[in-house]
């Protein structure tokens, strides 16, 4: 296997691992542990499954680390197409990763409240449960903020794919569509939450763009060689 194709396969593997590590907690915790509008039941679920909840926090952080490794590998693969867009792709990811990492503090604070440390004795149990629910909600809002950048990085990535000549152009178009969908959902959640369900339903299909890219890198790798570097001023 030539070095370029090997780099593409590594990128595909990192893409899959990063998506799994970050995505599983974001699906599991809201569906299995959080009971909407019921702080007491939510607190009970989290304390009963505390090890799983902690593992989800760690998994999110691991996903963020793998995301950095992924974009570094993609930069190696695509910087020969256009260094300006490749650098922009990396910059947007490096903005999203601290947001994602710091967002896990909301879950840590929620867990601290549920355990009721001595300095929290001024709050009774129902108050601590309600505050924990608040921080769990803030974690969800933090995801919306991070997803703006998690969407935006797909735009330069899509442009690079379209211009590469060694990855199907359609995959770049799908990545740009995914970018628009993620940003639209995040901004709707912040600006027009009443319409979030409608926008989320419309965005489901475009949001699959990354899955196609991931599958292509893993299964097919790339064809041909990267183009020489182009520096735009």
N, C-alpha and C positions, 0 to 999 in steps of 0.2 A: 504494500500500500504506500503510495507516495505521500510525502510530508503534508501536502496541502489537503489531501483527502483525509488523512489522519487527524489533522487539526479540525476539519469539519465534523468528523465523528465525535471528537472530544467535546466540541461545542454542543452537539446534539445531546450527548450524555449529561453535560452540565445543565443544559436547558431543562431536561426531564427531571433531574434531581432537584434543581432549584424550585421548579414549579411544584413538585410533590411536597418538598419540605415546607414551603411557604403556604401552599394551597390547602393541604389536609387540615391544619389547625383552623384555618379560616372557614372551612366547611363544617368541621366536627364541633367546635366549641359552641357556635350559635345554635346548631341544630340539636345537639345532644345534652348540653349543659345549661344553656340560658333559656329560662322560661319568660317570655315577654310579659312585662307588667307584674311579675311576681318575684320580688327580691328574695323572699324567704325560701321559695322552692329552688331558685337559682343558687343561693348560698349553700343549701343542702347538697345539691348536685355537685358543686365544685369541691366541697370539703370531702364528700364521699369518694370523688374521683380526682383527688388532689394531685396524685402522681401523674395522671394523664394530663391534667391541666398544666402542670409544670413542664411536662415533656412537650406540650404544644408551644409553650413560650420559647423553649430552647430550639424547637424545630423552626420557628419563624426566624430566629437569629441565624441558624444554619442556612436557611434559604437565602437570607440576605448576603451571607458570605459567598455562597455558591453563585449568586447573581453577579457579584463583582468578578469572580473567576470566569464566568460565562462571557461577560462583556469584554474582558481582557482577551479571551480567546477569539471572540468575534472581531475584535480590533486587529488582531494578527492576521485573521483571514481576509478582512475587507479593507484595511487601510490602503492597500495598493490601488483600490478603485477610486477613492477620493478621501484624502486625509482630513479635509474640513468636516465632512459629514461623519466620518469615523470618530473624530474627536468630539463632535457634538453628541453622538450616541453615547460615548463613554461619560461625558459630563452630566448628561441627564440621569444616567443610572447612578452616578456617584452622588447626585442630589437626593434621589429616591431612597437610597439605602440607609442614610442616617435617619430619615423620617420613619422608615419602617422599623428600624432598630429601637429608636426612642419610644415608638408607639407601644412597644412591649412593656414599658414601665407602667402603663395604665393597668395591665393585667397583674403586674407585681403588686401595685398599690391595692388593687381589689383583694388580692390574696392576703395582704397584710391586714386589711380591715376585717376580713372574715375571721382571721385568727384572733383579733382583738388584743393586740399588745397592751401592756400596762398603761402606756401614755394615751391610749384610746379609751380609757375607762370613763372619761367624761361623756362618751356616747353610749347609749344603751344598745342592745343587740339589734332591734329593728332599724335603728338609725345607721348602724354600721353596715347592715345588709343593704339598706337603701343607697348608702354612699358607694358601696362596692358595685352595685348595679350601675350607678352613675359612671364609674370609671370603666366598667365593661362597655358601656355605651360610647364613651370617649374613644375607646380602642377602635370601635367601628367607624367613628368619624375620622380617626387617624388613617384608617385604611383608605377612605375616600380621598384624603389629601395625597397619600402616597400614590394612589392609582392615577392621579393626574400626571405625575412624572413617569409612572410605569407605562402609561399610554404614550406620552410624548416621545420617549426614546425609540418607539417603534417607527416614528416618521423617518428619521435619518437612516435607521436600519432598513426600512423598506426602500428608500431611495438607493441605498448602496446595493441592495439585492437586485433592483431593477436595472441598475447600470453595470452590474458585475459581468454579465455575459456567461457566467459559469453556474448560476442558479436561475431556475425558471422565473421569468419576469412576473408571472402571475402571483408568485409567492410574495413579492415585494408589494404588489397591489393589495393583497390580503392583509399584509402587515399594516399598511397605511389605513385601511378600513378598520382594523382592530384598534389602531391609535385613536381614530375619530370616535369609535364606540366607547372606549374606556373613558376618554376625556368627557364625552357627552354625559355618560352616566354619573361620573364624579361631580361635574358641575351642576347637574340636575339635582343631585342629593344635597348640594350646598345652597343652591339658589331657588329651586322649585321642587321641594320634596314631595309635594302633592302629586307630581307627575312622574315620580321615580319609577313606579311599577310599570308604567306604560313604556318609558324610555328603555328600561332594563329588558323588557320583552323584545323590543325592536332590535336591541344591541346584541342579543344572544348569538345570532349567526355571525355577524362581523367579528365578535370576540373569539371566534375559533381560528382566526388567522395564525396565531402563534402556534397552535397545535399542528397545523399543516407544515409550518416552517420547521418545527421541532422534529416531526416525523421524517421530513426530507433529509435533514442533516444526519439523523440517526441511521436511516435505512439506505439512502442513496449517496450520501456525502455530496461532493460537487463534481462537476465535469469540467475538464480543462484546467487552466491555470489562472490565477488572479491577474488583473491588469496592472501595469506599472503605476506607481504612485502619481497622483495628480494633486497639486497644491493650488487651492483657489485663494485669491487675495480679495 
